[in-house]
Amino acid sequence: MVGSKRGDHRNLYNECNFFSRTNLMKAIRLILIFLVGGALIYFTHKSKYQSFFFDAVISMFLFFLAGILLLWSVVKDLKNYQSNKQLLNFATTMTAVLFALIIMVMEHNINKNFDKPTLIEVFYNGDYNGAGIDFKTDGTYIFDISALGLTNFQYGTYKISGDKIVIDKINLDGVVVTNLLEVRNQQVQYQDSTRSELYLYQVSNTGVVIDNTFEFRVVVDNRREKSRSSEYTRARL
């Protein structure tokens, strides 16, 4: 009888010890999932407004860790579910999947802004820096300024009439210092010839080009294509 009771106590102790270790490991996995998932959400949100080489490296490392954590959670949760058949065992796996879904939605929304069709795209190329504005066909734009591997983004809306563009901000990172812009021809001297190219200028209320401001070369101009598409649509109607 005494030996039987000791055996029962030993089995109960072992079961308690097993569940204690299981809960501890589950808590550790949850903490790691929240840390890695939270960090990935932060860097994903940051990438909408800023891009930096080292941030990309850190994000890749975090995605690698997230994959390991997800695989670890699935294996352990399946093993625990086979022991007691409780769906609560998949809490860590579902938490990891939830973080993954949130990050996927964020990435989709960020890429959706960049993937919109372009109406006009302009760019200024400095010695070690650059700036550009991507005017989308839906009346939004993305302004970016880059230097030494670091790129900052700003978003806004605009209205266009012919060659004149009015944006919603009067200052874009000190590069654009007015909300009035205008596309004009400029004669550019090359070694063998002179060519007429389109540039975007910053102008005053009277249409005068503002002195000492950045001039952007037009690298994409789809205004005629959009005009032809609109005329084709009206003709069909």
C-alpha positions as CSV (number, residue, x, y, z in Angstrom):
1,M,0.0,0.0,0.0
2,V,2.8,2.4,0.9
3,G,4.6,1.6,-2.3
4,S,1.4,2.1,-4.3
5,K,0.8,5.5,-2.8
6,R,4.4,6.6,-3.4
7,G,4.0,5.5,-7.0
8,D,0.8,7.5,-7.3
9,H,2.4,10.6,-5.8
10,R,5.4,10.2,-8.2
11,N,3.1,9.9,-11.2
12,L,1.1,13.0,-10.1
13,Y,4.4,14.9,-9.6
14,N,5.6,13.9,-13.0
15,E,2.3,15.0,-14.6
16,C,2.4,18.3,-12.8
17,N,6.0,18.8,-13.8
18,F,5.2,17.9,-17.5
19,F,2.3,20.4,-17.6
20,S,4.4,23.0,-15.9
21,R,7.2,22.6,-18.5
22,T,4.6,22.6,-21.3
23,N,3.0,25.9,-20.1
24,L,6.4,27.5,-19.6
25,M,7.5,26.6,-23.2
26,K,4.1,27.9,-24.5
27,A,4.6,31.2,-22.6
28,I,8.1,31.5,-24.0
29,R,6.8,30.9,-27.5
30,L,4.0,33.5,-27.0
31,I,6.5,36.1,-25.8
32,L,8.8,35.5,-28.7
33,I,5.9,35.6,-31.2
34,F,4.7,39.0,-29.7
35,L,8.3,40.4,-29.8
36,V,9.1,39.3,-33.4
37,G,5.6,40.0,-34.6
38,G,5.5,43.4,-33.0
39,A,8.9,44.2,-34.5
40,L,7.8,43.2,-38.0
41,I,4.6,45.3,-37.7
42,Y,6.8,48.3,-36.7
43,F,9.3,47.8,-39.6
44,T,6.4,47.2,-42.1
45,H,4.7,50.4,-41.0
46,K,8.0,52.3,-41.1
47,S,8.6,51.1,-44.7
48,K,5.6,53.1,-45.9
49,Y,7.4,56.3,-45.0
50,Q,11.1,55.3,-45.0
51,S,13.3,52.8,-46.7
52,F,16.8,52.0,-45.4
53,F,19.2,49.2,-46.4
54,F,19.8,48.1,-42.8
55,D,16.0,48.1,-42.1
56,A,15.6,45.6,-45.0
57,V,18.3,43.4,-43.6
58,I,16.7,43.4,-40.1
59,S,13.3,42.7,-41.6
60,M,14.7,39.7,-43.5
61,F,16.2,38.3,-40.3
62,L,12.9,38.9,-38.4
63,F,11.0,37.1,-41.2
64,F,13.4,34.2,-40.9
65,L,12.8,34.1,-37.1
66,A,9.1,34.3,-37.6
67,G,9.1,31.3,-39.9
68,I,11.0,29.3,-37.3
69,L,8.6,30.3,-34.6
70,L,5.6,29.4,-36.7
71,L,7.0,26.0,-37.5
72,W,8.0,25.4,-33.9
73,S,4.5,26.4,-32.7
74,V,2.7,24.2,-35.2
75,V,4.8,21.2,-34.2
76,K,4.4,21.7,-30.5
77,D,0.7,22.6,-30.6
78,L,0.0,19.5,-32.7
79,K,1.9,17.3,-30.2
80,N,0.0,18.9,-27.2
81,Y,-3.4,18.5,-29.0
82,Q,-2.8,14.8,-29.5
83,S,-2.3,14.5,-25.8
84,N,-5.5,16.2,-24.5
85,K,-7.6,17.1,-27.7
86,Q,-8.1,20.7,-26.6
87,L,-8.2,23.4,-29.4
88,L,-6.7,25.9,-26.9
89,N,-3.4,24.2,-27.6
90,F,-3.3,26.0,-30.9
91,A,-3.3,29.4,-29.2
92,T,0.4,30.1,-30.1
93,T,-0.1,29.0,-33.7
94,M,-3.2,31.1,-34.1
95,T,-1.4,34.1,-32.6
96,A,1.5,33.7,-35.1
97,V,-1.0,33.4,-38.0
98,L,-2.8,36.5,-36.8
99,F,0.5,38.5,-36.9
100,A,1.2,37.1,-40.3
101,L,-2.2,38.2,-41.7
102,I,-1.8,41.7,-40.2
103,I,1.6,42.1,-41.8
104,M,0.4,40.8,-45.2
105,V,-2.5,43.2,-45.2
106,M,-0.2,46.1,-44.3
107,E,2.3,45.1,-47.1
108,H,-0.6,44.8,-49.6
109,N,-1.9,48.3,-48.7
110,I,1.6,49.8,-49.0
111,N,2.3,48.1,-52.4
112,K,-1.2,49.1,-53.6
113,N,-0.2,52.8,-53.4
114,F,3.0,52.2,-55.4
115,D,1.4,50.0,-58.0
116,K,-1.2,52.5,-59.1
117,P,-0.8,53.6,-62.7
118,T,1.4,56.7,-63.2
119,L,0.2,59.8,-65.0
120,I,3.4,61.9,-64.7
121,E,6.7,61.0,-63.0
122,V,9.4,63.5,-62.4
123,F,12.9,63.2,-60.9
124,Y,15.8,65.4,-59.7
125,N,19.2,63.8,-59.7
126,G,21.8,65.3,-57.4
127,D,25.4,64.3,-56.8
128,Y,24.7,62.1,-53.9
129,N,21.0,62.5,-53.4
130,G,17.8,62.5,-55.5
131,A,14.1,63.4,-55.3
132,G,11.1,62.5,-57.3
133,I,7.3,62.8,-57.5
134,D,5.1,60.1,-58.9
135,F,1.7,61.6,-59.8
136,K,-0.8,58.7,-60.0
137,T,-3.8,58.7,-62.3
138,D,-6.3,58.7,-59.4
139,G,-5.2,62.2,-58.1
140,T,-2.7,61.0,-55.5
141,Y,1.1,61.3,-55.5
142,I,4.1,59.9,-53.8
143,F,7.1,62.2,-53.1
144,D,10.4,60.5,-52.3
145,I,13.8,61.9,-51.4
146,S,16.9,59.7,-51.1
147,A,20.5,60.0,-50.0
148,L,23.1,57.4,-49.1
149,G,20.7,54.5,-49.1
150,L,18.0,56.2,-47.1
151,T,14.7,57.1,-48.8
152,N,11.8,59.0,-47.2
153,F,8.3,59.0,-48.6
154,Q,5.4,61.5,-48.4
155,Y,1.9,61.0,-49.7
156,G,-0.7,63.6,-50.9
157,T,-3.2,64.6,-53.5
158,Y,-3.1,66.9,-56.5
159,K,-5.2,68.5,-59.2
160,I,-4.0,69.0,-62.8
161,S,-5.1,71.2,-65.6
162,G,-3.1,71.0,-68.8
163,D,0.5,71.6,-67.7
164,K,-0.3,73.1,-64.3
165,I,-0.4,71.0,-61.2
166,V,-1.6,72.0,-57.7
167,I,-0.6,69.8,-54.8
168,D,-2.0,69.7,-51.3
169,K,1.2,70.8,-49.5
170,I,3.3,73.9,-49.8
171,N,6.5,72.3,-48.6
172,L,7.8,68.8,-49.3
173,D,11.0,68.3,-47.2
174,G,12.4,71.6,-48.2
175,V,12.7,70.4,-51.8
176,V,9.4,71.6,-53.1
177,V,8.5,75.0,-51.5
178,T,5.3,75.8,-53.2
179,N,2.0,74.0,-54.1
180,L,2.1,75.4,-57.7
181,L,4.0,73.3,-60.3
182,E,4.1,73.6,-64.1
183,V,5.4,71.4,-66.8
184,R,7.4,73.3,-69.4
185,N,9.8,72.6,-72.2
186,Q,13.5,73.2,-71.6
187,Q,16.3,73.2,-74.2
188,V,19.0,70.8,-73.0
189,Q,22.5,71.0,-74.5
190,Y,24.2,67.7,-75.2
191,Q,27.6,67.1,-76.8
192,D,26.2,66.5,-80.3
193,S,22.9,68.3,-80.2
194,T,20.3,70.4,-78.4
195,R,17.1,68.7,-77.4
196,S,13.8,70.0,-76.0
197,E,12.8,68.1,-72.9
198,L,10.0,68.4,-70.4
199,Y,10.7,69.7,-66.9
200,L,8.5,70.4,-63.9
201,Y,9.1,73.8,-62.4
202,Q,8.0,75.4,-59.1
203,V,6.2,78.6,-59.9
204,S,4.6,81.6,-58.1
205,N,0.9,82.7,-58.2
206,T,1.8,84.7,-61.3
207,G,3.4,81.7,-63.1
208,V,7.0,82.9,-62.7
209,V,9.5,80.2,-62.0
210,I,10.7,80.6,-58.4
211,D,14.5,81.3,-58.2
212,N,16.8,78.8,-56.6
213,T,14.3,75.9,-56.6
214,F,14.7,72.3,-57.8
215,E,13.8,71.5,-61.4
216,F,12.5,68.0,-62.0
217,R,13.0,66.2,-65.3
218,V,9.9,64.5,-66.6
219,V,10.7,60.8,-67.0
220,V,7.2,59.5,-67.5
221,D,4.3,61.4,-69.2
222,N,1.1,59.4,-69.8
223,R,-1.2,62.3,-70.2
224,R,-1.8,61.8,-73.9
225,E,-2.5,58.1,-73.3
226,K,-5.0,58.9,-70.6
227,S,-6.6,61.5,-72.9
228,R,-6.9,59.0,-75.7
229,S,-8.4,56.5,-73.4
230,S,-11.0,59.0,-72.1
231,E,-11.9,60.0,-75.7
232,Y,-12.2,56.3,-76.7
233,T,-14.5,55.7,-73.7
234,R,-16.7,58.7,-74.5
235,A,-16.9,57.5,-78.2
236,R,-18.1,54.1,-77.1
237,L,-20.8,55.6,-74.9
